[in-house]
């Protein structure tokens, strides 16, 4: 699966990109119909400590799945977004198993 990572107004370091790639790649194990994914990292409201936003769009046949999470770190935001997508994938798989 191709994972494209876009950092808005900053440069994501290699370690963060590898972490995101690793997490998103694991979703392929949940559902093998994933075509690709796009991850957008951006900084939200600067006044709050929880200003790191991770948006993940999974391209699957038919529809795209999307999760957007905000947290103190990009890793934490990515983690919670991947968990949300895992639940969406399970639900999506359930529709086709009936």
C-alpha positions as CSV (number, residue, x, y, z in Angstrom):
1,X,0.0,0.0,0.0
2,X,1.2,3.5,-0.8
3,X,1.3,5.9,2.1
4,X,1.7,9.6,1.2
5,X,2.5,11.9,4.0
6,X,2.0,15.7,3.7
7,X,3.2,18.0,6.5
8,X,1.5,21.5,6.3
9,X,3.9,24.4,7.0
10,X,6.6,22.3,8.5
11,X,9.0,19.4,7.6
12,X,8.2,16.0,9.2
13,X,11.4,14.2,10.3
14,X,12.3,10.7,9.1
15,X,11.5,9.1,12.5
16,X,7.9,10.5,12.4
17,X,7.4,9.5,8.8
18,X,8.6,5.9,9.6
19,X,6.3,5.8,12.6
20,X,3.3,6.8,10.5
21,X,4.2,4.5,7.7
22,X,4.4,1.6,10.2
23,X,1.1,2.3,11.8
24,X,-0.8,2.9,8.6
25,X,0.7,-0.2,6.9
26,X,-0.6,-2.4,9.7
27,X,-4.2,-1.5,8.6
28,X,-3.5,-3.7,5.5
29,X,-3.6,-6.7,7.8
30,X,-7.1,-5.7,8.9
31,X,-8.5,-5.3,5.4
32,X,-6.7,-6.2,2.2
33,X,-8.8,-4.0,-0.1
34,X,-6.9,-0.8,0.8
35,X,-5.6,0.9,-2.3
36,X,-3.6,3.7,-0.7
37,X,-3.6,6.3,2.0
38,X,-3.0,9.9,2.5
39,X,-1.8,11.4,5.8
40,X,-2.0,15.1,6.5
41,X,-0.2,16.6,9.5
42,X,-0.8,20.1,10.6
43,X,-0.6,22.4,13.6
44,X,-3.9,23.6,15.0
45,X,-4.6,26.4,17.5
46,X,-1.1,27.4,18.9
47,X,-2.5,28.4,22.3
48,X,-3.3,24.9,23.4
49,X,-0.8,22.1,24.0
50,X,-3.0,19.6,22.1
51,X,-2.5,21.3,18.7
52,X,-1.1,18.5,16.6
53,X,-3.6,17.3,14.0
54,X,-3.4,14.1,12.0
55,X,-5.8,13.4,9.2
56,X,-5.8,10.0,7.5
57,X,-7.8,9.1,4.4
58,X,-7.8,5.5,3.4
59,X,-8.7,4.8,-0.2
60,X,-10.7,1.6,-0.5
61,X,-12.8,0.3,-3.4
62,X,-16.1,2.1,-3.4
63,X,-15.7,4.6,-0.6
64,X,-12.8,6.4,1.2
65,X,-12.5,6.1,5.0
66,X,-11.4,9.2,6.9
67,X,-10.3,10.0,10.5
68,X,-9.1,13.3,12.0
69,X,-7.6,13.4,15.5
70,X,-6.0,16.1,17.5
71,X,-3.5,15.5,20.3
72,X,-0.3,16.6,22.1
73,X,2.0,14.8,19.7
74,X,1.7,13.7,16.1
75,X,2.4,10.2,17.1
76,X,-0.5,10.1,19.6
77,X,-2.8,11.8,17.0
78,X,-1.8,9.2,14.4
79,X,-2.3,6.4,16.9
80,X,-5.9,7.4,17.7
81,X,-6.7,8.1,14.0
82,X,-5.4,4.6,13.1
83,X,-7.6,3.1,15.9
84,X,-10.6,4.9,14.6
85,X,-9.9,3.7,11.0
86,X,-9.4,0.1,12.3
87,X,-13.0,0.3,13.7
88,X,-14.3,1.7,10.5
89,X,-12.6,-1.1,8.5
90,X,-14.1,-3.7,10.8
91,X,-17.5,-2.2,10.2
92,X,-16.9,-2.0,6.5
93,X,-15.8,-5.6,6.3
94,X,-18.9,-6.6,8.3
95,X,-21.2,-5.2,5.6
96,X,-19.7,-7.5,3.0
97,X,-19.8,-10.7,5.1
98,X,-23.6,-10.7,5.4
